[in-house]
Amino acid sequence: MFFSRIYIERGLVEESPYVAGLLKGRFKGLRVTPINHYKDIFSRPRQEIELQKRRPAIILARKRPPYLYEGSRLCRSSADAVEVSDYYALPMMNCPMSCEYCFLRGMYPSAHLVYFVNFDEVFEEISSAIYEHSMGKIALSFESDLVYLDSILRCLEPWLDFARQHPETTFEIRTKAGGRLHFLKETRPLKNVRLAWSLSPPRLHTAFEHGSPSIGARLKAIRDAIECGWQVTICLDPILYTISWEGHYMEFISKLFTQVPPGPIQEVQIGVFRMGKEQLKEARKRYPSSQLLHYPYEIVGNTYTYPKKVAETLLSKVKGLLMEHITEERIRIVGV
Ligand code: SF4
């Protein structure tokens, strides 16, 4: 089993058939510890994050308000920033993978996963917000990877059912999952659900995306998703400024479109490394030997990113490479 143990907020087993099902099925035999509030475990000071990362615990908890958050401007394009208000929901906190460039490295005091399972309450609140504010887009996998964890937790089904009831809102689910994904074939594809695959040149995957599926496995999953009729977006984000970066992206982008047909790809999002000021400060403390985190980034507002000239070079080169395969309108630059 992937998780070392389970913590469950008191009363959830009785309240939730989903939780009872997990305990009888996939979590059978795991040590269960009842707790009052997820923060009793998750927010304790001085936790051994690197140790926890190797085999995290899972905390089944109730989501309390807020149920929706305004989308980070770091995930929007400059055109979106004015017109589109997008939001994200928080089905889970923390991710089982460990990408060196991820803001989660400096975000939480724990590497355990928190999974919010009071679906009825969460969906009721989000539905009201959708009707009230006619929300265009809600991201679902902002601080975790629902698709990757679906094989363990069956966590996609409740959210896909919810998306089915709100065809007027687009739900984006970002992932690095790879290989054979059962839900693709088991669930009817939804027009308002966009599966957004994060990809990097294989060399950068090996160097920085620790514990994540290989790029080959992700490409297979993308092909399957397209074949099954799902809407797919590709995210080359963050683009990283490393030795030989240009060669890595050149080689990867030309291979990418021999393995994935560009026609059905809805959009390719590109963005350079960026991280909130506080998160980078904390991540640098936790990972003193990470060259990536200790690069002399510049601060723009509250965000660290590459100096303007470097960022512009990275974006224009990658955009140019993409335009050999897809039209400019389908390339969206995101970030600061
Ligand atoms: S897969 Fe995404 S959320 Fe998980 S560690 Fe990597 S960048 Fe962060």
Residues whose N, C-alpha, C, O or C-beta is under 5 A from the ligand:
A	BS01	SF4	C95 M97 S98 C99 C102 L104 F142 E143 S144 K176
